[in-house]
Structures are given as C-alpha cells and as structure tokens.
Amino acid sequence: MNELNALLSPGMIVRHPTQPDWGEGQVQSNIDGRITVNFRDEGKVVIDGNHVELILVQAG
C-alpha cells in the first residue's frame, strides 16, 4: 500500500484516480489495505489500496 493510502482514515474525502465520474467520496474504513469509500455518485466501494492510489481532497 502506498504511503498516502496508509494514512487515510474515516471522514477524509478522496477521489478515485481513474473514475472521476464517481465524484468525491468519504472514507468509511481502512483495514489492512482495504479502503471502503462511500462515493457521492457511485455508492459504497471497497478499494484495494495496494493497486489504487486514491487522491486526497480534504482531510477529515
């Protein structure tokens, strides 16, 4: 997992780098590299932090 993903915690706002149409999402959990994010336009998604580097929009 990259360094930024390791620092993500619930409440932080992120974007998915290859899915801009999902909009911004709020981190729900970050457990063992599995990051659950509730995206405004896509809903709840579990992301493998070892393969996707999320973009931090706003710290919680």
PDB file as gemmi writes it, atoms N, CA and C in Angstrom:
CRYST1    1.000    1.000    1.000  90.00  90.00  90.00 P 1                      
ATOM      1  N   MET A   1       0.853  -1.176   0.000  1.00  0.00           N  
ATOM      2  CA  MET A   1       0.000   0.000   0.000  1.00  0.00           C  
ATOM      3  C   MET A   1       0.893   1.232   0.000  1.00  0.00           C  
ATOM      4  N   ASN A   2       0.512   2.256  -0.762  1.00  0.00           N  
ATOM      5  CA  ASN A   2       1.345   3.449  -0.794  1.00  0.00           C  
ATOM      6  C   ASN A   2       1.176   4.257   0.490  1.00  0.00           C  
ATOM      7  N   GLU A   3       2.050   5.215   0.695  1.00  0.00           N  
ATOM      8  CA  GLU A   3       2.077   5.955   1.958  1.00  0.00           C  
ATOM      9  C   GLU A   3       0.803   6.750   2.209  1.00  0.00           C  
ATOM     10  N   LEU A   4       0.262   7.398   1.171  1.00  0.00           N  
ATOM     11  CA  LEU A   4      -0.961   8.184   1.377  1.00  0.00           C  
ATOM     12  C   LEU A   4      -2.122   7.288   1.766  1.00  0.00           C  
ATOM     13  N   ASN A   5      -2.307   6.192   1.052  1.00  0.00           N  
ATOM     14  CA  ASN A   5      -3.409   5.288   1.384  1.00  0.00           C  
ATOM     15  C   ASN A   5      -3.299   4.794   2.819  1.00  0.00           C  
ATOM     16  N   ALA A   6      -2.083   4.558   3.294  1.00  0.00           N  
ATOM     17  CA  ALA A   6      -1.887   4.076   4.660  1.00  0.00           C  
ATOM     18  C   ALA A   6      -2.344   5.110   5.682  1.00  0.00           C  
ATOM     19  N   LEU A   7      -2.336   6.386   5.309  1.00  0.00           N  
ATOM     20  CA  LEU A   7      -2.717   7.457   6.235  1.00  0.00           C  
ATOM     21  C   LEU A   7      -4.202   7.803   6.191  1.00  0.00           C  
ATOM     22  N   LEU A   8      -4.929   7.266   5.215  1.00  0.00           N  
ATOM     23  CA  LEU A   8      -6.348   7.594   5.093  1.00  0.00           C  
ATOM     24  C   LEU A   8      -7.122   7.043   6.280  1.00  0.00           C  
ATOM     25  N   SER A   9      -8.014   7.875   6.802  1.00  0.00           N  
ATOM     26  CA  SER A   9      -8.824   7.462   7.945  1.00  0.00           C  
ATOM     27  C   SER A   9     -10.269   7.906   7.726  1.00  0.00           C  
ATOM     28  N   PRO A  10     -11.201   7.326   8.473  1.00  0.00           N  
ATOM     29  CA  PRO A  10     -12.612   7.667   8.299  1.00  0.00           C  
ATOM     30  C   PRO A  10     -12.853   9.178   8.378  1.00  0.00           C  
ATOM     31  N   GLY A  11     -13.688   9.633   7.455  1.00  0.00           N  
ATOM     32  CA  GLY A  11     -14.045  11.050   7.399  1.00  0.00           C  
ATOM     33  C   GLY A  11     -13.293  11.823   6.339  1.00  0.00           C  
ATOM     34  N   MET A  12     -12.142  11.319   5.901  1.00  0.00           N  
ATOM     35  CA  MET A  12     -11.381  12.011   4.862  1.00  0.00           C  
ATOM     36  C   MET A  12     -12.110  11.902   3.525  1.00  0.00           C  
ATOM     37  N   ILE A  13     -11.943  12.937   2.696  1.00  0.00           N  
ATOM     38  CA  ILE A  13     -12.593  12.993   1.394  1.00  0.00           C  
ATOM     39  C   ILE A  13     -11.546  12.703   0.317  1.00  0.00           C  
ATOM     40  N   VAL A  14     -11.882  11.774  -0.581  1.00  0.00           N  
ATOM     41  CA  VAL A  14     -10.952  11.337  -1.622  1.00  0.00           C  
ATOM     42  C   VAL A  14     -11.633  11.269  -2.983  1.00  0.00           C  
ATOM     43  N   ARG A  15     -10.819  11.087  -4.006  1.00  0.00           N  
ATOM     44  CA  ARG A  15     -11.286  10.824  -5.360  1.00  0.00           C  
ATOM     45  C   ARG A  15     -10.556   9.589  -5.866  1.00  0.00           C  
ATOM     46  N   HIS A  16     -11.203   8.842  -6.756  1.00  0.00           N  
ATOM     47  CA  HIS A  16     -10.575   7.687  -7.398  1.00  0.00           C  
ATOM     48  C   HIS A  16      -9.889   8.204  -8.661  1.00  0.00           C  
ATOM     49  N   PRO A  17      -8.601   7.895  -8.866  1.00  0.00           N  
ATOM     50  CA  PRO A  17      -7.861   8.480  -9.994  1.00  0.00           C  
ATOM     51  C   PRO A  17      -8.360   8.084 -11.384  1.00  0.00           C  
ATOM     52  N   THR A  18      -8.980   6.946 -11.526  1.00  0.00           N  
ATOM     53  CA  THR A  18      -9.432   6.515 -12.855  1.00  0.00           C  
ATOM     54  C   THR A  18     -10.951   6.510 -12.997  1.00  0.00           C  
ATOM     55  N   GLN A  19     -11.652   6.974 -11.974  1.00  0.00           N  
ATOM     56  CA  GLN A  19     -13.119   7.012 -12.017  1.00  0.00           C  
ATOM     57  C   GLN A  19     -13.623   8.401 -11.609  1.00  0.00           C  
ATOM     58  N   PRO A  20     -13.287   9.448 -12.363  1.00  0.00           N  
ATOM     59  CA  PRO A  20     -13.691  10.801 -11.982  1.00  0.00           C  
ATOM     60  C   PRO A  20     -15.208  10.990 -11.918  1.00  0.00           C  
ATOM     61  N   ASP A  21     -15.955  10.166 -12.668  1.00  0.00           N  
ATOM     62  CA  ASP A  21     -17.418  10.285 -12.679  1.00  0.00           C  
ATOM     63  C   ASP A  21     -18.040   9.830 -11.356  1.00  0.00           C  
ATOM     64  N   TRP A  22     -17.274   9.162 -10.490  1.00  0.00           N  
ATOM     65  CA  TRP A  22     -17.787   8.750  -9.184  1.00  0.00           C  
ATOM     66  C   TRP A  22     -17.906   9.940  -8.238  1.00  0.00           C  
ATOM     67  N   GLY A  23     -17.224  11.038  -8.537  1.00  0.00           N  
ATOM     68  CA  GLY A  23     -17.237  12.201  -7.668  1.00  0.00           C  
ATOM     69  C   GLY A  23     -16.361  11.983  -6.434  1.00  0.00           C  
ATOM     70  N   GLU A  24     -16.556  12.842  -5.465  1.00  0.00           N  
ATOM     71  CA  GLU A  24     -15.797  12.729  -4.224  1.00  0.00           C  
ATOM     72  C   GLU A  24     -16.421  11.668  -3.338  1.00  0.00           C  
ATOM     73  N   GLY A  25     -15.570  11.053  -2.509  1.00  0.00           N  
ATOM     74  CA  GLY A  25     -16.055  10.022  -1.606  1.00  0.00           C  
ATOM     75  C   GLY A  25     -15.492  10.205  -0.219  1.00  0.00           C  
ATOM     76  N   GLN A  26     -16.235   9.743   0.761  1.00  0.00           N  
ATOM     77  CA  GLN A  26     -15.799   9.813   2.154  1.00  0.00           C  
ATOM     78  C   GLN A  26     -15.304   8.442   2.593  1.00  0.00           C  
ATOM     79  N   VAL A  27     -14.083   8.413   3.139  1.00  0.00           N  
ATOM     80  CA  VAL A  27     -13.510   7.165   3.629  1.00  0.00           C  
ATOM     81  C   VAL A  27     -14.335   6.685   4.817  1.00  0.00           C  
ATOM     82  N   GLN A  28     -14.752   5.416   4.767  1.00  0.00           N  
ATOM     83  CA  GLN A  28     -15.521   4.808   5.844  1.00  0.00           C  
ATOM     84  C   GLN A  28     -14.617   3.984   6.757  1.00  0.00           C  
ATOM     85  N   SER A  29     -13.642   3.274   6.143  1.00  0.00           N  
ATOM     86  CA  SER A  29     -12.696   2.469   6.924  1.00  0.00           C  
ATOM     87  C   SER A  29     -11.459   2.196   6.093  1.00  0.00           C  
ATOM     88  N   ASN A  30     -10.381   1.809   6.777  1.00  0.00           N  
ATOM     89  CA  ASN A  30      -9.125   1.471   6.133  1.00  0.00           C  
ATOM     90  C   ASN A  30      -8.498   0.359   6.962  1.00  0.00           C  
ATOM     91  N   ILE A  31      -8.736  -0.880   6.544  1.00  0.00           N  
ATOM     92  CA  ILE A  31      -8.295  -2.046   7.311  1.00  0.00           C  
ATOM     93  C   ILE A  31      -7.452  -2.945   6.419  1.00  0.00           C  
ATOM     94  N   ASP A  32      -6.194  -3.114   6.790  1.00  0.00           N  
ATOM     95  CA  ASP A  32      -5.271  -3.997   6.052  1.00  0.00           C  
ATOM     96  C   ASP A  32      -5.230  -3.693   4.558  1.00  0.00           C  
ATOM     97  N   GLY A  33      -5.234  -2.410   4.200  1.00  0.00           N  
ATOM     98  CA  GLY A  33      -5.131  -2.030   2.796  1.00  0.00           C  
ATOM     99  C   GLY A  33      -6.432  -2.057   2.029  1.00  0.00           C  
ATOM    100  N   ARG A  34      -7.505  -2.474   2.668  1.00  0.00           N  
ATOM    101  CA  ARG A  34      -8.836  -2.457   2.040  1.00  0.00           C  
ATOM    102  C   ARG A  34      -9.546  -1.197   2.523  1.00  0.00           C  
ATOM    103  N   ILE A  35      -9.739  -0.265   1.593  1.00  0.00           N  
ATOM    104  CA  ILE A  35     -10.296   1.041   1.926  1.00  0.00           C  
ATOM    105  C   ILE A  35     -11.732   1.099   1.436  1.00  0.00           C  
ATOM    106  N   THR A  36     -12.652   1.285   2.357  1.00  0.00           N  
ATOM    107  CA  THR A  36     -14.063   1.415   2.000  1.00  0.00           C  
ATOM    108  C   THR A  36     -14.381   2.896   1.884  1.00  0.00           C  
ATOM    109  N   VAL A  37     -14.920   3.280   0.724  1.00  0.00           N  
ATOM    110  CA  VAL A  37     -15.232   4.681   0.445  1.00  0.00           C  
ATOM    111  C   VAL A  37     -16.675   4.770  -0.037  1.00  0.00           C  
ATOM    112  N   ASN A  38     -17.401   5.745   0.476  1.00  0.00           N  
ATOM    113  CA  ASN A  38     -18.765   6.000   0.027  1.00  0.00           C  
ATOM    114  C   ASN A  38     -18.711   7.186  -0.937  1.00  0.00           C  
ATOM    115  N   PHE A  39     -18.769   6.870  -2.261  1.00  0.00           N  
ATOM    116  CA  PHE A  39     -18.691   7.908  -3.284  1.00  0.00           C  
ATOM    117  C   PHE A  39     -20.066   8.504  -3.537  1.00  0.00           C  
ATOM    118  N   ARG A  40     -20.081   9.804  -3.768  1.00  0.00           N  
ATOM    119  CA  ARG A  40     -21.322  10.546  -3.980  1.00  0.00           C  
ATOM    120  C   ARG A  40     -22.154   9.954  -5.117  1.00  0.00           C  
ATOM    121  N   ASP A  41     -21.516   9.638  -6.237  1.00  0.00           N  
ATOM    122  CA  ASP A  41     -22.257   9.200  -7.419  1.00  0.00           C  
ATOM    123  C   ASP A  41     -22.132   7.709  -7.726  1.00  0.00           C  
ATOM    124  N   GLU A  42     -21.462   6.937  -6.870  1.00  0.00           N  
ATOM    125  CA  GLU A  42     -21.288   5.504  -7.125  1.00  0.00           C  
ATOM    126  C   GLU A  42     -21.731   4.644  -5.949  1.00  0.00           C  
ATOM    127  N   GLY A  43     -21.757   5.234  -4.761  1.00  0.00           N  
ATOM    128  CA  GLY A  43     -22.108   4.469  -3.577  1.00  0.00           C  
ATOM    129  C   GLY A  43     -20.870   3.897  -2.905  1.00  0.00           C  
ATOM    130  N   LYS A  44     -21.083   2.886  -2.077  1.00  0.00           N  
ATOM    131  CA  LYS A  44     -20.003   2.304  -1.291  1.00  0.00           C  
ATOM    132  C   LYS A  44     -19.168   1.349  -2.140  1.00  0.00           C  
ATOM    133  N   VAL A  45     -17.841   1.575  -2.107  1.00  0.00           N  
ATOM    134  CA  VAL A  45     -16.899   0.768  -2.886  1.00  0.00           C  
ATOM    135  C   VAL A  45     -15.734   0.376  -1.981  1.00  0.00           C  
ATOM    136  N   VAL A  46     -15.311  -0.877  -2.053  1.00  0.00           N  
ATOM    137  CA  VAL A  46     -14.121  -1.336  -1.335  1.00  0.00           C  
ATOM    138  C   VAL A  46     -12.967  -1.346  -2.324  1.00  0.00           C  
ATOM    139  N   ILE A  47     -11.896  -0.639  -1.993  1.00  0.00           N  
ATOM    140  CA  ILE A  47     -10.758  -0.452  -2.886  1.00  0.00           C  
ATOM    141  C   ILE A  47      -9.534  -1.140  -2.307  1.00  0.00           C  
ATOM    142  N   ASP A  48      -8.809  -1.835  -3.161  1.00  0.00           N  
ATOM    143  CA  ASP A  48      -7.543  -2.457  -2.761  1.00  0.00           C  
ATOM    144  C   ASP A  48      -6.468  -1.379  -2.825  1.00  0.00           C  
ATOM    145  N   GLY A  49      -6.045  -0.900  -1.669  1.00  0.00           N  
ATOM    146  CA  GLY A  49      -5.059   0.169  -1.584  1.00  0.00           C  
ATOM    147  C   GLY A  49      -3.687  -0.211  -2.102  1.00  0.00           C  
ATOM    148  N   ASN A  50      -3.461  -1.491  -2.359  1.00  0.00           N  
ATOM    149  CA  ASN A  50      -2.192  -1.924  -2.932  1.00  0.00           C  
ATOM    150  C   ASN A  50      -2.141  -1.691  -4.442  1.00  0.00           C  
ATOM    151  N   HIS A  51      -3.310  -1.467  -5.051  1.00  0.00           N  
ATOM    152  CA  HIS A  51      -3.366  -1.320  -6.506  1.00  0.00           C  
ATOM    153  C   HIS A  51      -3.880   0.042  -6.958  1.00  0.00           C  
ATOM    154  N   VAL A  52      -4.546   0.773  -6.092  1.00  0.00           N  
ATOM    155  CA  VAL A  52      -5.118   2.071  -6.462  1.00  0.00           C  
ATOM    156  C   VAL A  52      -4.661   3.115  -5.453  1.00  0.00           C  
ATOM    157  N   GLU A  53      -4.064   4.204  -5.949  1.00  0.00           N  
ATOM    158  CA  GLU A  53      -3.642   5.300  -5.090  1.00  0.00           C  
ATOM    159  C   GLU A  53      -4.713   6.387  -5.129  1.00  0.00           C  
ATOM    160  N   LEU A  54      -5.495   6.464  -4.067  1.00  0.00           N  
ATOM    161  CA  LEU A  54      -6.559   7.449  -4.008  1.00  0.00           C  
ATOM    162  C   LEU A  54      -5.982   8.865  -3.899  1.00  0.00           C  
ATOM    163  N   ILE A  55      -6.763   9.836  -4.325  1.00  0.00           N  
ATOM    164  CA  ILE A  55      -6.345  11.243  -4.303  1.00  0.00           C  
ATOM    165  C   ILE A  55      -7.039  11.915  -3.125  1.00  0.00           C  
ATOM    166  N   LEU A  56      -6.269  12.455  -2.211  1.00  0.00           N  
ATOM    167  CA  LEU A  56      -6.833  13.141  -1.044  1.00  0.00           C  
ATOM    168  C   LEU A  56      -7.367  14.498  -1.465  1.00  0.00           C  
ATOM    169  N   VAL A  57      -8.632  14.776  -1.152  1.00  0.00           N  
ATOM    170  CA  VAL A  57      -9.256  16.063  -1.453  1.00  0.00           C  
ATOM    171  C   VAL A  57      -9.280  16.911  -0.201  1.00  0.00           C  
ATOM    172  N   GLN A  58      -9.665  16.287   0.928  1.00  0.00           N  
ATOM    173  CA  GLN A  58      -9.780  17.025   2.184  1.00  0.00           C  
ATOM    174  C   GLN A  58      -9.572  16.065   3.355  1.00  0.00           C  
ATOM    175  N   ALA A  59      -8.712  16.494   4.265  1.00  0.00           N  
ATOM    176  CA  ALA A  59      -8.510  15.692   5.483  1.00  0.00           C  
ATOM    177  C   ALA A  59      -9.727  15.866   6.378  1.00  0.00           C  
ATOM    178  N   GLY A  60     -10.084  14.805   7.090  1.00  0.00           N  
ATOM    179  CA  GLY A  60     -11.256  14.838   7.965  1.00  0.00           C  
ATOM    180  C   GLY A  60     -10.908  15.497   9.219  1.00  0.00           C  
TER     181      GLY A  60                                                      
END                                                                             
